[in-house]
Amino acid sequence: MKVLVVAALALLSACRLEAAAVKPQAGATGGSAEPRAEAALETLGQHLQTFSDYITKELPDRLQAEEMKQQAKAFLERAGQQFAPLATELQTGVLNLFSQLLEAGKRAAQKP
């Protein structure tokens, strides 16, 4: 959303600067104001088209990527909460198994 506001402000300031440049030149040259105004309008149209392309194509892709990132983060948090007890239980089970194997090995080694 911040990008949209910044782009709109940049577009408005560019139009304002171009309009300010056209006014003094039009007064000094007399009849050449119309071609300059057309050029300014054409430039404005190009800026608006670029801005429109950004809003319709690039911005939704970026927003969708951000949404997917948040969904993945939420999924990982839920998975972590669900699997943490299982991981602890598995760790305890594996440690008990190794302890029992070590004791069985010691007993087998002590028997002649």
N, C-alpha and C positions, 0 to 999 in steps of 0.2 A: 504494500500500500504506500509505503514511503517513496518507493521508486516512482510510482504513478504521480505523486504530488510533485516530486522533483522534476520529472519530465514535463509536467504541465507548466511549472514555473519557468523552466528553461525555454519552452516553446513560446510562452507569453513574453518573456524578456527579449527573445530573438525577434519576435514580431514587432515589439515596441521599438527596438533599436533600428530595425529596418525601416519602419514607418518614419522615425525621426530623421533618418538619413535621406529619405525620399522627399520630405517636405522642403528642406532648404534647397536641394538641387532643383526641384520643380520651380521654385520661385526665381532662381537665378537663370535658368535656361529658357523659361517661358513655355514653349510648346512640347518639350520632351518629357513631361510628367506622365503622360499616358503609357509609354513603353516601360518606364521605370515602375510604374504602378503594376503593370502586367507582370513584370519580372518579380516584383515583391509578392504578388499574389501566387505566382507559380512556385516561388520558393516556399511560401506559406503552405501551399498545397502539398509540396513534397515533404515538408516537416510533418504535416498532419497525417500523410500517408504512412510515413515511417513510424509515427507515434501509434497510429491505428494498427499497423502490422505488429508492433511490439505488444500492444494490449491484447490482440486477438491470438497471436501465435506464441510468443516467447513467455509472456507472463503466466498464462495458464500452465505451461510446462513446468515452470519454476515452482508455482504453487502446488502442483500435483507432486512434484519431487519432494517438496517440504512435507506435504501430507503423508506421503509414503514413508518418509524418514521417521515421522512421529508415530505412525502405526507400527513400524518395525521396532522402535524403541519400546512402545507399550507392550508389544508381543514378547520381547525379550525380558521385560520386567515380570510379566505374568509367568512366563516359562521358568524364570529363576525362582520365583516364589513357589511354584509347583514342584520343581525338581530338587530344591534344596533339601527337603526332608529325605527324599529318596537317595540323594547322594550321600547324606550323612549315614543313613542306614546301610548303604552299600559299603561305605568305608569301614564301618564297624564290623560288618560281616566278613569282609576280606581280611581285616586284622585278626579277627577270631580264627579264621581258617588257617592263616599262617602260624598263629600261636599254637594251634592244635597240631599242625604238621611238624613244627619244631619239637614239640614235646614228644610226639610219636617217634620222631627221628632219634631223640635223646634216649628214649626207652629202648628202642631197637639197638642202639649202639651199646647200651649198658648190658644187654643180654648177650652172654657168650655163646 
